[in-house]
Amino acid sequence: MTASEREYQRLAAAVADWPVLIRRILDQHDATGTCRACTTPGGRMVIKAPCAPRFLAMQAQVINYERAELIGNHQ
């Protein structure tokens, strides 16, 4: 794992602490097609989904679920 990948995982782990933020990002950033949240109306740049914010939120959601399973298994 590269240094950049480690930093990205640290960021996803930090975002995992905020499930409301995860939900908001997932709600606002499209899963398929063109990301409406990242593409400026009338803009030349079109961002294909899943965009970077959605991908980060998906990674954070996985971490959040894994943490919940660990806690549940140790109760």
PLY file of the C-alpha trace (Angstrom):
ply
format ascii 1.0
element vertex 75
property float x
property float y
property float z
element edge 74
property int vertex1
property int vertex2
end_header
0.00 0.00 0.00
1.39 3.38 -0.99
1.59 6.40 1.28
-1.28 8.01 -0.67
-3.43 4.93 -0.22
-2.72 4.90 3.51
-3.70 8.56 3.78
-6.89 7.90 1.82
-7.77 5.05 4.19
-7.15 7.35 7.16
-9.50 9.92 5.62
-12.17 7.28 5.00
-11.80 6.08 8.61
-12.27 9.64 9.86
-15.37 10.15 7.70
-16.71 6.81 9.01
-17.20 8.51 12.39
-19.97 10.66 10.85
-22.77 8.44 9.50
-24.99 11.47 8.84
-22.29 12.95 6.62
-21.90 9.63 4.81
-25.66 9.49 4.15
-25.72 13.10 2.94
-22.84 12.54 0.50
-24.42 9.34 -0.80
-27.79 11.09 -1.23
-26.32 14.06 -3.10
-23.77 12.30 -5.33
-25.20 9.94 -7.95
-24.22 6.27 -8.09
-24.40 5.98 -11.88
-24.37 8.20 -14.95
-23.34 11.78 -14.38
-22.89 13.13 -10.86
-25.27 16.08 -10.58
-23.59 17.34 -7.41
-20.12 17.51 -8.98
-21.11 18.70 -12.46
-21.71 22.43 -12.69
-24.87 23.23 -14.67
-23.79 24.55 -18.05
-20.20 23.59 -17.29
-17.91 21.93 -19.75
-16.59 19.35 -17.30
-18.85 16.38 -16.71
-18.06 14.18 -13.73
-18.99 10.54 -14.16
-20.47 8.68 -11.24
-19.37 7.39 -8.88
-17.41 10.56 -8.22
-14.57 10.91 -5.71
-16.79 12.17 -2.84
-19.24 9.28 -3.34
-16.42 6.74 -3.53
-14.97 8.11 -0.29
-18.38 7.92 1.39
-18.81 4.33 0.21
-15.42 3.41 1.68
-16.33 5.17 4.94
-19.65 3.31 5.04
-17.85 -0.04 4.75
-15.54 0.94 7.61
-18.55 2.06 9.66
-20.30 -1.30 9.09
-17.14 -3.24 9.93
-16.76 -1.31 13.19
-20.39 -1.98 14.08
-19.93 -5.71 13.45
-16.85 -5.78 15.68
-18.69 -4.04 18.49
-21.71 -6.30 18.04
-19.57 -9.41 18.12
-17.93 -8.39 21.39
-21.03 -7.52 23.39
0 1
1 2
2 3
3 4
4 5
5 6
6 7
7 8
8 9
9 10
10 11
11 12
12 13
13 14
14 15
15 16
16 17
17 18
18 19
19 20
20 21
21 22
22 23
23 24
24 25
25 26
26 27
27 28
28 29
29 30
30 31
31 32
32 33
33 34
34 35
35 36
36 37
37 38
38 39
39 40
40 41
41 42
42 43
43 44
44 45
45 46
46 47
47 48
48 49
49 50
50 51
51 52
52 53
53 54
54 55
55 56
56 57
57 58
58 59
59 60
60 61
61 62
62 63
63 64
64 65
65 66
66 67
67 68
68 69
69 70
70 71
71 72
72 73
73 74
